Amino acid sequence: MTNRAKAVSAIANECAEAGDRDGQLAAPVVDAFHREGLLGMWVPCSLKGGLELGPLASMDVLEEVTYGDPSAGWVLMAASLATGTGGAYLGDEAVAELFGKDRLPVIAGQGTRPGTATPVAGGFRLTGSWNFASGIKHGTHIHTLGVVPATGEARIFVLPVGRATLIDNWDVMGLRATGSIDYTIDDVFVPEAFTHVATIDTPRRGGSFYSLGVIGIALLCHSAWAAGIGRRILDELGAKVRGGAGRTGTLASSEAFHEQYAKAEGKYRAARAFVREVWGDVSASLDAGTPPTVRQHTLIRIALTNITWTCHEVSQFAYTAAGTIALRAGTMQRLFRDMHAGTQHITSAPPVIRNVGRELAGLAPGKKWLFFDLVDLA
């Protein structure tokens, strides 16, 4: 998979500026996702195109593609998550329709802000408005969250993109090529087989990886994304300094720069090593058939938060050191903008960190993780 990811990364790098300008990934990047089979990395092996990669192998793929272009890495992680979990958790009727063709579906959408799902015979009628549908411009289907009013049950719904109204409003500072536009759905029928409980962690297909649930896999996604962009930022800065261009080139002989670069490199490597340590431990549990513990879920969250904000700090250093090269349009400026967009995701928000602190300090006995909150075990 490493060679496949490198091939996609190279294409993503070549097309990054065009994607940033156009507000969506260039066609060669999306074609490469399909050609190299990366969208199937979390599709169960029992389904055509399914690779069912484990956590560490998945991270290698996402880091590599993100290194080429953070927007490409973001779309890949979002679409692969929705596509793979669809294959694992949806009903047989849905899987028969979605999978088994020459090309995998591209399922994209939003899994946090819920719409309203009204039960009817054979399924649900779904209504709502959602934001941040990363990759939806390349999607065949939408993966979206709805809540059943009578019970409060949260469910994921998968339906054709054509059943939604897309709102082309992605006017943002960073991650422009993700095309993470808004959408609405107005009283659309979704068969029950095309839905699953949002908190499901027992797959209909596939192995122990899917006991992570949708949110566990999402946290893996964002950890790998941060590792990929952080590495690229440091490498890009080093290349600019070695290239000798403008004020940035004068840093090659600056002892102060040498010291700051070393500190940034050390912080980045330590944060990435923590992520790999945590996911290595989780992988061992999954391989043994044991679902992650509450403490493991806590460490997954703090490792993600730590690497995200560490890479934010690295990007601040790189932007300042690069001077006007980073100010002007180009790779350094784009990486800086993309990193700052990534920090705004809910997975690294302050409430998550506070709950992590509670659990690590032993102040949350009898609790478990439900998305980003600690709730009673019962």
VEXDREN-2710 file (C-alpha; in Angstrom, 1 decimal):
% VEXDREN-2710
k/r/px/py/pz
1/MET/0.0/0.0/0.0
2/THR/2.9/2.4/0.6
3/ASN/3.8/2.5/-3.1
4/ARG/0.1/3.1/-4.0
5/ALA/-0.1/5.9/-1.5
6/LYS/3.2/7.5/-2.8
7/ALA/1.8/7.4/-6.4
8/VAL/-1.4/9.2/-5.3
9/SER/0.7/11.7/-3.1
10/ALA/2.8/12.7/-6.1
11/ILE/-0.3/13.4/-8.2
12/ALA/-1.9/15.3/-5.3
13/ASN/1.2/17.5/-5.0
14/GLU/1.1/18.3/-8.7
15/CYS/-2.5/19.3/-8.6
16/ALA/-2.6/21.0/-5.2
17/GLU/-2.6/24.6/-6.3
18/ALA/-5.3/23.9/-8.9
19/GLY/-7.5/22.3/-6.3
20/ASP/-7.0/25.2/-3.9
21/ARG/-8.0/27.6/-6.6
22/ASP/-11.0/25.6/-7.8
23/GLY/-12.4/24.6/-4.5
24/GLN/-12.3/20.8/-5.2
25/LEU/-9.8/18.1/-5.9
26/ALA/-8.6/18.0/-9.5
27/ALA/-9.9/15.0/-11.5
28/PRO/-6.5/13.3/-11.7
29/VAL/-6.4/13.0/-7.9
30/VAL/-9.8/11.5/-7.6
31/ASP/-9.0/9.1/-10.5
32/ALA/-5.9/8.1/-8.7
33/PHE/-7.9/7.3/-5.5
34/HIS/-9.9/4.8/-7.5
35/ARG/-7.0/3.5/-9.6
36/GLU/-4.9/2.7/-6.6
37/GLY/-7.8/1.4/-4.6
38/LEU/-7.3/3.7/-1.6
39/LEU/-11.0/4.3/-1.1
40/GLY/-11.3/0.7/-0.2
41/MET/-8.8/0.8/2.7
42/TRP/-11.5/0.3/5.3
43/VAL/-14.0/-1.6/3.2
44/PRO/-14.3/-5.2/4.6
45/CYS/-12.2/-7.8/2.7
46/SER/-15.4/-9.8/2.0
47/LEU/-16.5/-7.0/-0.3
48/LYS/-15.0/-6.3/-3.8
49/GLY/-12.3/-3.7/-3.5
50/GLY/-12.0/-4.1/0.3
51/LEU/-8.6/-3.9/1.9
52/GLU/-9.6/-3.7/5.6
53/LEU/-6.3/-2.2/6.6
54/GLY/-5.4/-2.0/10.3
55/PRO/-4.7/1.2/12.2
56/LEU/-1.0/1.6/11.6
57/ALA/-1.1/0.7/7.9
58/SER/-4.0/3.1/7.5
59/MET/-2.0/5.9/9.1
60/ASP/0.9/5.2/6.7
61/VAL/-1.5/5.7/3.7
62/LEU/-3.1/8.9/5.1
63/GLU/0.1/10.5/6.1
64/GLU/1.6/9.9/2.7
65/VAL/-1.3/11.3/0.8
66/THR/-1.6/14.3/3.2
67/TYR/2.1/15.0/2.7
68/GLY/1.3/15.5/-1.0
69/ASP/-1.7/17.7/-0.4
70/PRO/-3.5/18.1/2.9
71/SER/-6.8/18.6/1.1
72/ALA/-6.4/15.3/-0.7
73/GLY/-5.6/13.6/2.5
74/TRP/-8.6/15.1/4.2
75/VAL/-11.0/14.0/1.4
76/LEU/-9.5/10.5/1.3
77/MET/-9.9/10.0/5.1
78/ALA/-13.5/11.4/5.1
79/ALA/-14.7/9.4/2.1
80/SER/-12.8/6.2/3.1
81/LEU/-14.3/6.4/6.5
82/ALA/-17.9/6.7/5.3
83/THR/-17.4/4.1/2.5
84/GLY/-15.7/1.6/4.7
85/THR/-18.1/1.9/7.6
86/GLY/-21.0/1.7/5.2
87/GLY/-19.6/-1.7/4.0
88/ALA/-19.2/-2.9/7.6
89/TYR/-22.4/-1.7/9.2
90/LEU/-25.2/-1.2/6.6
91/GLY/-27.8/-3.9/5.9
92/ASP/-27.4/-6.6/3.2
93/GLU/-29.7/-4.9/0.7
94/ALA/-27.7/-1.6/0.9
95/VAL/-24.4/-3.4/0.5
96/ALA/-25.6/-5.4/-2.5
97/GLU/-26.6/-2.1/-4.2
98/LEU/-23.5/-0.1/-3.2
99/PHE/-20.7/-2.6/-3.5
100/GLY/-19.7/-5.3/-6.0
101/LYS/-19.4/-3.0/-9.0
102/ASP/-16.2/-2.2/-10.9
103/ARG/-15.7/1.1/-9.0
104/LEU/-16.3/1.6/-5.3
105/PRO/-18.9/4.2/-4.3
106/VAL/-17.7/7.5/-2.9
107/ILE/-19.7/8.1/0.2
108/ALA/-19.2/11.5/1.8
109/GLY/-21.0/13.8/4.2
110/GLN/-21.3/14.9/7.8
111/GLY/-21.6/12.8/10.9
112/THR/-22.0/15.3/13.8
113/ARG/-24.8/17.9/13.4
114/PRO/-28.0/15.8/13.2
115/GLY/-31.1/16.1/11.1
116/THR/-34.5/14.6/12.0
117/ALA/-35.4/11.0/11.1
118/THR/-39.1/10.1/11.3
119/PRO/-39.8/6.3/11.3
120/VAL/-42.1/5.1/8.6
121/ALA/-42.9/1.7/7.1
122/GLY/-39.7/0.2/5.8
123/GLY/-37.4/3.0/6.9
124/PHE/-37.2/6.7/7.8
125/ARG/-38.0/10.1/6.3
126/LEU/-35.0/12.3/6.7
127/THR/-35.0/16.1/6.9
128/GLY/-32.3/18.5/7.9
129/SER/-29.4/20.8/7.0
130/TRP/-25.7/19.9/7.4
131/ASN/-22.3/21.6/7.0
132/PHE/-18.8/20.4/6.1
133/ALA/-19.5/17.6/3.5
134/SER/-15.8/17.0/2.7
135/GLY/-15.5/15.5/-0.8
136/ILE/-19.2/15.6/-1.6
137/LYS/-18.4/17.1/-5.0
138/HIS/-16.8/13.7/-5.9
139/GLY/-19.4/11.7/-4.1
140/THR/-22.0/9.2/-5.3
141/HIS/-23.7/8.9/-1.9
142/ILE/-24.1/11.0/1.2
143/HIS/-23.4/9.7/4.8
144/THR/-25.3/11.8/7.2
145/LEU/-26.5/11.9/10.8
146/GLY/-30.1/12.0/11.9
147/VAL/-31.9/11.6/15.2
148/VAL/-35.2/9.8/15.8
149/PRO/-37.2/12.4/17.9
150/ALA/-39.4/9.8/19.8
151/THR/-36.4/7.9/21.1
152/GLY/-33.4/10.2/20.7
153/GLU/-31.6/7.5/18.8
154/ALA/-28.8/8.8/16.5
155/ARG/-28.5/6.9/13.2
156/ILE/-26.3/7.3/10.1
157/PHE/-28.2/7.4/6.8
158/VAL/-26.7/6.7/3.4
159/LEU/-28.5/8.0/0.3
160/PRO/-27.7/9.1/-3.2
161/VAL/-26.2/12.6/-3.6
162/GLY/-28.9/13.4/-6.0
163/ARG/-31.5/13.2/-3.2
164/ALA/-29.9/16.2/-1.4
165/THR/-29.6/19.9/-2.3
166/LEU/-25.9/20.9/-2.4
167/ILE/-25.0/24.5/-1.4
168/ASP/-21.8/25.6/-3.0
169/ASN/-20.6/27.9/-0.2
170/TRP/-17.1/26.7/0.7
171/ASP/-15.5/30.1/0.9
172/VAL/-12.8/29.5/3.5
173/MET/-9.2/30.2/4.4
174/GLY/-7.7/26.7/4.3
175/LEU/-8.5/23.2/3.0
176/ARG/-10.2/24.8/0.1
177/ALA/-9.8/21.8/-2.2
178/THR/-11.9/19.6/0.1
179/GLY/-15.0/21.3/-1.2
180/SER/-16.6/20.8/2.2
181/ILE/-19.9/22.5/1.2
182/ASP/-23.3/22.5/3.0
183/TYR/-26.3/20.5/2.0
184/THR/-30.0/20.0/2.9
185/ILE/-32.3/17.0/2.7
186/ASP/-36.1/17.6/2.6
187/ASP/-38.3/14.7/3.7
188/VAL/-36.5/12.0/1.8
189/PHE/-37.3/8.3/2.4
190/VAL/-34.3/6.2/3.3
191/PRO/-34.8/2.4/3.6
192/GLU/-33.8/0.9/6.9
193/ALA/-31.0/-1.2/5.3
194/PHE/-29.3/2.0/4.3
195/THR/-29.0/3.2/7.9
196/HIS/-27.2/2.0/11.1
197/VAL/-27.0/3.2/14.7
198/ALA/-24.4/5.9/14.9
199/THR/-22.7/4.3/17.9
200/ILE/-22.5/0.8/16.4
201/ASP/-19.3/-1.0/17.2
202/THR/-20.3/-4.6/16.1
203/PRO/-19.9/-5.0/12.4
204/ARG/-22.1/-7.0/10.1
205/ARG/-19.0/-7.7/8.0
206/GLY/-15.3/-7.4/8.7
207/GLY/-13.1/-8.1/11.6
208/SER/-12.1/-6.5/14.9
209/PHE/-11.0/-3.1/13.3
210/TYR/-14.7/-2.1/13.2
211/SER/-15.1/-2.4/16.9
212/LEU/-13.5/1.1/16.9
213/GLY/-16.9/2.4/15.7
214/VAL/-17.3/5.4/13.4
215/ILE/-15.8/7.9/15.9
216/GLY/-12.8/5.8/16.7
217/ILE/-11.9/5.5/13.0
218/ALA/-12.4/9.2/12.6
219/LEU/-9.9/10.0/15.4
220/LEU/-7.4/7.8/13.7
221/CYS/-8.0/9.8/10.5
222/HIS/-7.3/13.1/12.0
223/SER/-4.2/11.9/13.8
224/ALA/-2.7/10.7/10.6
225/TRP/-3.7/13.8/8.8
226/ALA/-1.9/16.0/11.3
227/ALA/1.2/13.8/11.1
228/GLY/1.2/14.2/7.3
229/ILE/0.9/17.9/7.2
230/GLY/3.3/18.5/10.0
231/ARG/6.0/16.5/8.2
232/ARG/5.4/18.4/5.0
233/ILE/5.6/21.8/6.7
234/LEU/9.0/21.1/8.2
235/ASP/10.4/19.6/5.0
236/GLU/9.1/22.5/2.9
237/LEU/10.8/25.0/5.3
238/GLY/14.1/23.1/5.2
239/ALA/13.9/23.1/1.4
240/LYS/13.3/26.8/1.2
241/VAL/16.2/27.5/3.5
242/ARG/18.6/25.3/1.5
243/GLY/17.4/26.9/-1.7
244/GLY/18.8/30.2/-0.6
245/ALA/15.9/32.3/-1.8
246/GLY/15.4/35.8/-0.3
247/ARG/15.5/36.3/3.4
248/THR/14.6/32.7/4.0
249/GLY/17.9/31.6/2.4
250/THR/19.9/33.7/4.9
251/LEU/18.7/31.3/7.7
252/ALA/21.1/28.6/6.5
253/SER/23.8/30.2/8.6
254/SER/21.6/31.3/11.5
255/GLU/22.3/29.5/14.7
256/ALA/19.1/30.8/16.1
257/PHE/17.2/29.1/13.2
258/HIS/19.1/25.9/13.7
259/GLU/18.0/25.8/17.3
260/GLN/14.4/26.6/16.6
261/TYR/14.2/24.1/13.8
262/ALA/15.6/21.4/16.0
263/LYS/13.1/22.1/18.7
264/ALA/10.2/22.1/16.2
265/GLU/11.5/18.8/14.7
266/GLY/11.7/17.3/18.2
267/LYS/8.2/18.4/19.2
268/TYR/6.8/17.0/16.0
269/ARG/8.6/13.6/16.2
270/ALA/7.5/13.3/19.9
271/ALA/3.9/14.0/19.1
272/ARG/3.9/11.5/16.1
273/ALA/5.6/8.9/18.2
274/PHE/2.9/9.2/20.9
275/VAL/0.2/8.7/18.3
276/ARG/2.0/5.6/16.9
277/GLU/2.5/4.3/20.4
278/VAL/-1.2/4.7/21.3
279/TRP/-2.4/3.1/18.1
280/GLY/0.1/0.3/18.3
281/ASP/-1.3/-0.6/21.7
282/VAL/-4.9/-0.4/20.3
283/SER/-3.9/-2.5/17.3
284/ALA/-2.6/-5.2/19.7
285/SER/-5.9/-5.2/21.5
286/LEU/-7.9/-5.5/18.3
287/ASP/-5.6/-8.3/17.1
288/ALA/-6.4/-10.1/20.3
289/GLY/-10.1/-9.6/19.7
290/THR/-10.4/-7.1/22.6
291/PRO/-12.3/-3.8/22.1
292/PRO/-10.4/-0.7/23.2
293/THR/-10.8/0.2/26.9
294/VAL/-12.0/3.5/28.2
295/ARG/-8.4/4.5/28.9
296/GLN/-7.3/3.5/25.4
297/HIS/-10.1/5.7/24.0
298/THR/-8.9/8.5/26.2
299/LEU/-5.3/8.2/25.0
300/ILE/-6.5/8.1/21.4
301/ARG/-8.1/11.5/22.0
302/ILE/-5.2/13.2/23.7
303/ALA/-2.7/11.8/21.2
304/LEU/-4.8/13.4/18.4
305/THR/-5.2/16.7/20.3
306/ASN/-1.5/16.8/21.0
307/ILE/-0.3/16.2/17.5
308/THR/-2.8/18.6/16.0
309/TRP/-1.8/21.5/18.2
310/THR/1.9/20.6/18.0
311/CYS/1.7/20.8/14.2
312/HIS/-0.1/24.1/14.6
313/GLU/2.8/25.4/16.6
314/VAL/5.2/24.0/13.9
315/SER/3.2/25.8/11.2
316/GLN/3.5/29.1/13.2
317/PHE/7.2/28.7/13.4
318/ALA/7.6/27.8/9.7
319/TYR/5.4/30.8/8.7
320/THR/7.4/33.2/10.7
321/ALA/10.8/31.8/9.6
322/ALA/9.9/31.7/6.0
323/GLY/9.0/35.4/5.9
324/THR/7.5/36.8/2.8
325/ILE/7.8/33.4/1.0
326/ALA/5.1/32.2/3.3
327/LEU/3.1/35.4/3.0
328/ARG/2.8/35.1/-0.8
329/ALA/0.7/32.6/-2.7
330/GLY/2.5/29.2/-2.9
331/THR/3.0/26.0/-1.0
332/MET/4.1/27.5/2.3
333/GLN/1.2/29.8/2.5
334/ARG/-1.2/27.0/1.5
335/LEU/0.2/24.6/4.1
336/PHE/-0.1/27.3/6.8
337/ARG/-3.8/27.9/5.8
338/ASP/-4.6/24.2/5.7
339/MET/-3.1/23.6/9.1
340/HIS/-5.1/26.4/10.7
341/ALA/-8.3/25.0/9.1
342/GLY/-7.5/21.6/10.5
343/THR/-7.4/22.9/14.1
344/GLN/-11.0/24.0/13.9
345/HIS/-12.3/20.5/13.7
346/ILE/-14.5/19.3/16.6
347/THR/-12.1/16.4/17.3
348/SER/-9.5/18.8/18.8
349/ALA/-11.8/21.2/20.5
350/PRO/-11.3/22.3/24.1
351/PRO/-14.2/20.3/25.6
352/VAL/-12.6/17.1/24.3
353/ILE/-9.3/18.0/26.1
354/ARG/-11.2/18.8/29.3
355/ASN/-12.9/15.4/29.3
356/VAL/-9.6/13.7/28.6
357/GLY/-8.1/15.4/31.7
358/ARG/-11.0/14.3/33.8
359/GLU/-10.5/10.7/32.8
360/LEU/-6.8/10.7/33.1
361/ALA/-7.0/12.2/36.6
362/GLY/-9.3/9.5/37.7
363/LEU/-12.2/11.9/38.0
364/ALA/-14.6/10.0/35.7
365/PRO/-15.2/6.6/37.4
366/GLY/-18.0/4.5/35.8
367/LYS/-17.9/6.6/32.6
368/LYS/-17.3/5.7/29.0
369/TRP/-16.7/7.7/25.8
370/LEU/-19.7/8.5/23.6
371/PHE/-18.3/10.5/20.7
372/PHE/-16.6/13.4/22.5
373/ASP/-18.3/13.2/25.9
374/LEU/-17.9/11.0/29.0
375/VAL/-21.2/9.3/29.9
376/ASP/-22.4/6.8/32.4
377/LEU/-21.5/3.2/31.6
378/ALA/-25.1/2.0/32.2
END
